[in-house]
Amino acid sequence: MNTSPLLEVRNLSLSVRGPRGTRTPILRGLSLCLESQAVHGLVGESGGGKTMVGKAILGVLPDGARIDSGSIWFDGQDLTLLRPTERRRLLGRSMSMILQNPMTALNPVMRIETQITDVLQFHMGMKKKAARARALEMLEAVRIRDPERVMKQHPHQLSGGMCQRIVIAIAFACRPKLIIADEPTTALDVTVQHQILRLIRELQEQFGTSVLFVTHDLGVVAKVCDAISVIFAGTILESGTTHDVFRLPKHRYTQALLDAVPRYDRPNRLLQPISSTLHAELFDEIVNHQGVSAA
């Protein structure tokens, strides 16, 4: 595996516009590093800023959001210095995204064939025949049965699991260097979740893609991620290999997250909810720039 970093987010701060023009910080000096051909989990509670990190990397921030400071280095260039048109050229071909809800990620009025071939024709410059052949190849790669029939169907004619497989096929179709997977199994049942996680990992290894896996589920991280960063209030509290972080967490917030996870191998173990006191202490440390202790 090539260990040179593909993506480095350096001291990134981001805010959104609030009432009367005030700005609310969302990311506070966030830094993370994603190695080439690796799966890196970005894990934390809802509202911690996980999804906003992915949107900042892709350059698809919502209205009113802006990067206040810091840099995002991707494949040797600082994305924050690129013009919007230059950023858009990277989308699809160099970086892509797997969204949380497949039923809203796909266009409901377009056939599956069109949704895949349009991406290939636009980003790769493929002719229609070549794009259709690649689309069939990708549907087979994500284990869609009878891909010829599925190509002619609309999203509402397919199950949620099949739609998510198609979303994954679209994300990998142009062989991008980076894919951001934003909680791609949340809308699926447990059995399908396992299949989708295995599929993403297999395709990642097959195509040598790097994946930033955004999730709140530590069980998912344990299954598919090589490394992990723990986020709270827009700040990374701890990073390391998945093995090291799970075996010996250094930060008390990471330990609190692990204590709150049900363990099938310890059925009599009581779950420990994350205390509001810990939340308040950490938030106060971060907001007041006092540094976050690991004690």
C-alpha positions as CSV (number, residue, x, y, z in Angstrom):
1,M,0.0,0.0,0.0
2,N,1.2,3.5,-0.9
3,T,1.5,5.4,2.3
4,S,1.9,8.9,0.9
5,P,-1.0,11.2,2.0
6,L,-3.6,11.8,-0.6
7,L,-5.6,14.3,1.5
8,E,-4.4,16.6,4.2
9,V,-6.8,19.0,6.0
10,R,-4.7,21.6,7.9
11,N,-6.1,23.7,10.7
12,L,-9.5,24.2,8.9
13,S,-12.0,26.6,10.4
14,L,-15.4,27.1,8.9
15,S,-18.5,29.0,9.9
16,V,-22.1,29.6,8.8
17,R,-24.0,32.8,8.6
18,G,-26.6,33.1,11.4
19,P,-29.3,35.6,12.2
20,R,-28.5,39.3,11.7
21,G,-25.3,38.4,9.9
22,T,-23.6,36.8,12.8
23,R,-21.4,33.8,12.1
24,T,-21.4,30.5,14.0
25,P,-18.3,28.3,14.0
26,I,-18.8,24.8,12.8
27,L,-15.2,23.5,12.3
28,R,-12.5,24.8,14.7
29,G,-8.9,24.3,13.6
30,L,-9.6,20.8,12.3
31,S,-6.7,18.7,10.9
32,L,-6.7,15.2,9.5
33,C,-4.6,13.1,7.1
34,L,-5.8,10.4,4.7
35,E,-3.3,8.1,3.2
36,S,-3.4,6.9,-0.4
37,Q,-5.4,3.7,-1.0
38,A,-6.7,3.6,2.6
39,V,-10.1,3.8,4.3
40,H,-10.2,6.5,7.1
41,G,-13.1,6.7,9.5
42,L,-14.3,10.1,10.7
43,V,-16.5,9.3,13.7
44,G,-18.4,11.3,16.2
45,E,-21.9,12.2,17.5
46,S,-24.5,13.9,15.4
47,G,-23.8,17.6,15.1
48,G,-20.0,17.2,15.5
49,G,-19.2,18.5,12.0
50,K,-18.6,15.3,10.2
51,T,-20.7,16.0,7.1
52,M,-19.4,19.6,6.9
53,V,-15.9,18.2,6.6
54,G,-16.9,16.2,3.6
55,K,-18.7,19.1,2.0
56,A,-15.7,21.4,2.5
57,I,-13.4,18.9,0.8
58,L,-15.7,18.5,-2.1
59,G,-16.4,22.3,-2.4
60,V,-20.2,21.9,-2.0
61,L,-20.8,24.0,1.1
62,P,-24.3,25.2,1.7
63,D,-25.3,28.8,1.3
64,G,-24.0,31.0,4.1
65,A,-21.1,28.6,4.9
66,R,-17.5,29.7,4.3
67,I,-14.0,28.6,5.1
68,D,-12.4,31.2,7.4
69,S,-8.9,29.8,7.6
70,G,-6.8,26.7,6.9
71,S,-6.1,24.6,3.8
72,I,-7.3,21.4,2.1
73,W,-4.5,19.7,0.3
74,F,-5.6,17.0,-2.2
75,D,-3.1,15.3,-4.5
76,G,-0.6,18.0,-4.1
77,Q,-2.8,21.1,-4.5
78,D,-4.6,23.4,-2.1
79,L,-8.3,23.1,-3.0
80,T,-9.1,26.3,-1.1
81,L,-7.1,28.3,-3.7
82,L,-8.9,26.9,-6.7
83,R,-11.7,28.8,-8.5
84,P,-15.2,27.3,-8.4
85,T,-14.9,26.1,-12.0
86,E,-11.6,24.3,-11.2
87,R,-13.1,22.7,-8.2
88,R,-16.0,21.4,-10.2
89,R,-13.6,19.7,-12.7
90,L,-12.4,17.5,-9.9
91,L,-15.9,16.3,-8.9
92,G,-16.8,12.9,-10.3
93,R,-13.5,12.2,-11.9
94,S,-11.0,12.8,-9.1
95,M,-13.3,12.8,-6.1
96,S,-16.8,11.5,-5.6
97,M,-19.4,11.0,-2.8
98,I,-21.7,8.2,-1.6
99,L,-24.7,9.8,0.0
100,Q,-26.6,8.7,3.1
101,N,-30.0,8.1,1.5
102,P,-29.9,6.3,-1.9
103,M,-33.6,7.1,-2.7
104,T,-32.8,10.9,-2.7
105,A,-29.4,10.6,-4.2
106,L,-30.8,9.2,-7.5
107,N,-32.9,11.2,-9.9
108,P,-36.5,9.7,-9.6
109,V,-37.4,10.5,-13.2
110,M,-34.3,9.2,-15.0
111,R,-33.6,5.6,-15.9
112,I,-30.6,4.0,-14.1
113,E,-28.7,3.7,-17.4
114,T,-28.9,7.4,-18.0
115,Q,-27.8,8.3,-14.5
116,I,-24.6,6.2,-14.8
117,T,-23.7,7.0,-18.5
118,D,-24.3,10.7,-18.1
119,V,-21.6,10.8,-15.4
120,L,-19.1,8.8,-17.6
121,Q,-19.8,10.9,-20.7
122,F,-19.5,14.2,-18.9
123,H,-16.5,13.5,-16.7
124,M,-14.6,11.0,-18.8
125,G,-15.6,12.1,-22.3
126,M,-16.8,8.6,-23.2
127,K,-18.9,7.9,-26.2
128,K,-22.3,6.5,-25.5
129,K,-21.5,2.9,-26.4
130,A,-18.4,2.9,-24.2
131,A,-20.2,4.6,-21.4
132,R,-23.0,2.0,-21.5
133,A,-20.4,-0.8,-21.4
134,R,-18.7,0.7,-18.4
135,A,-22.1,1.2,-16.7
136,L,-22.9,-2.6,-17.2
137,E,-19.5,-3.4,-15.9
138,M,-20.0,-1.3,-12.7
139,L,-23.5,-2.8,-12.0
140,E,-21.9,-6.3,-12.2
141,A,-19.1,-5.1,-9.9
142,V,-21.7,-4.1,-7.3
143,R,-23.4,-7.4,-7.7
144,I,-26.7,-6.2,-9.3
145,R,-28.5,-9.2,-10.8
146,D,-29.7,-8.9,-14.4
147,P,-28.0,-5.5,-15.0
148,E,-29.5,-5.1,-18.5
149,R,-33.0,-5.1,-16.9
150,V,-32.0,-2.8,-14.1
151,M,-30.5,-0.3,-16.5
152,K,-34.0,0.3,-18.0
153,Q,-35.6,0.8,-14.6
154,H,-36.3,3.9,-12.4
155,P,-35.2,4.2,-8.8
156,H,-38.7,3.7,-7.4
157,Q,-38.8,0.2,-9.0
158,L,-35.8,-0.9,-7.0
159,S,-35.2,-1.6,-3.3
160,G,-33.1,0.7,-1.1
161,G,-30.2,-1.8,-1.0
162,M,-30.2,-1.9,-4.9
163,C,-30.3,1.8,-5.1
164,Q,-27.4,2.1,-2.8
165,R,-25.4,-0.3,-4.9
166,I,-26.2,1.9,-7.9
167,V,-25.0,5.0,-6.0
168,I,-21.8,3.1,-5.2
169,A,-21.4,2.1,-8.8
170,I,-21.7,5.8,-9.9
171,A,-19.2,6.9,-7.3
172,F,-16.6,4.4,-8.4
173,A,-17.4,4.6,-12.2
174,C,-14.8,7.2,-13.0
175,R,-12.1,5.6,-10.9
176,P,-11.7,8.6,-8.6
177,K,-8.8,8.9,-6.2
178,L,-11.0,9.9,-3.3
179,I,-14.5,8.9,-2.3
180,I,-16.3,10.5,0.7
181,A,-18.9,8.0,2.0
182,D,-21.3,10.0,4.2
183,E,-23.0,7.4,6.5
184,P,-23.9,5.2,3.4
185,T,-25.6,2.4,5.5
186,T,-27.8,4.5,7.8
187,A,-31.0,4.0,5.7
188,L,-30.5,0.3,5.2
189,D,-31.4,-2.7,7.4
190,V,-28.7,-4.6,9.2
191,T,-28.2,-7.5,6.8
192,V,-27.9,-5.1,3.8
193,Q,-25.6,-2.9,5.8
194,H,-23.1,-5.7,6.1
195,Q,-23.2,-6.4,2.3
196,I,-22.7,-2.7,1.4
197,L,-19.8,-2.3,3.8
198,R,-18.1,-5.4,2.3
199,L,-18.8,-4.1,-1.2
200,I,-17.3,-0.7,-0.6
201,R,-14.1,-2.2,0.9
202,E,-13.8,-4.7,-2.0
203,L,-14.1,-1.9,-4.6
204,Q,-11.8,0.3,-2.7
205,E,-9.1,-2.4,-2.8
206,Q,-9.8,-3.3,-6.4
207,F,-9.5,0.3,-7.7
208,G,-7.0,1.6,-5.2
209,T,-9.3,4.4,-4.1
210,S,-9.0,6.3,-0.8
211,V,-12.2,6.5,1.2
212,L,-13.1,9.0,3.9
213,F,-15.9,7.1,5.8
214,V,-18.1,9.5,7.7
215,T,-20.1,7.7,10.4
216,H,-21.4,7.7,14.0
217,D,-21.2,3.9,14.2
218,L,-18.0,2.6,15.8
219,G,-19.0,-0.9,14.7
220,V,-18.8,0.2,11.1
221,V,-15.4,1.7,11.7
222,A,-14.1,-1.5,13.1
223,K,-15.2,-3.5,10.1
224,V,-13.9,-1.3,7.2
225,C,-11.5,1.4,8.3
226,D,-7.7,1.3,8.4
227,A,-7.5,4.5,10.5
228,I,-9.8,6.7,12.5
229,S,-10.3,10.3,13.6
230,V,-12.6,11.2,16.4
231,I,-14.4,14.5,16.0
232,F,-16.3,16.6,18.5
233,A,-17.5,20.2,18.1
234,G,-15.7,20.6,14.8
235,T,-12.3,19.5,16.3
236,I,-10.3,16.3,15.9
237,L,-9.7,15.0,19.4
238,E,-7.8,11.8,18.5
239,S,-6.4,10.0,15.4
240,G,-4.6,6.8,14.9
241,T,-4.9,3.3,13.3
242,T,-8.2,1.7,14.0
243,H,-6.5,-1.1,16.0
244,D,-4.6,1.3,18.2
245,V,-7.6,3.6,18.9
246,F,-9.9,0.7,19.8
247,R,-7.3,-1.1,21.8
248,L,-6.0,1.8,23.8
249,P,-7.9,5.1,23.3
250,K,-5.9,8.1,24.4
251,H,-8.7,10.6,24.8
252,R,-11.5,10.4,27.4
253,Y,-14.1,11.3,24.8
254,T,-13.0,8.3,22.6
255,Q,-13.3,6.1,25.6
256,A,-16.7,7.5,26.4
257,L,-17.9,6.7,22.8
258,L,-16.5,3.1,23.1
259,D,-18.3,2.6,26.5
260,A,-21.6,3.6,24.9
261,V,-21.4,0.9,22.2
262,P,-23.3,-2.3,22.8
263,R,-21.0,-5.4,22.7
264,Y,-22.4,-8.7,21.6
265,D,-19.5,-10.5,23.2
266,R,-20.3,-8.9,26.6
267,P,-24.1,-9.3,27.0
268,N,-24.1,-8.4,30.7
269,R,-22.1,-5.3,30.4
270,L,-23.9,-2.1,31.2
271,L,-23.8,0.7,28.7
272,Q,-22.4,4.0,29.8
273,P,-24.1,7.1,28.2
274,I,-21.9,10.0,27.5
275,S,-22.4,12.5,30.3
276,S,-23.6,16.1,29.7
277,T,-20.8,17.1,32.0
278,L,-18.1,15.7,29.6
279,H,-19.8,17.4,26.7
280,A,-19.8,20.7,28.5
281,E,-16.2,20.4,29.6
282,L,-14.9,19.5,26.2
283,F,-16.9,22.2,24.5
284,D,-15.7,24.8,26.9
285,E,-12.1,23.8,26.3
286,I,-12.4,23.9,22.6
287,V,-14.3,27.2,22.3
288,N,-12.0,28.9,24.7
289,H,-8.9,27.6,22.9
290,Q,-7.6,26.0,26.1
291,G,-6.6,22.8,24.3
292,V,-8.2,19.5,24.9
293,S,-6.6,17.3,27.5
294,A,-6.6,13.5,27.2
295,A,-6.9,12.9,30.9
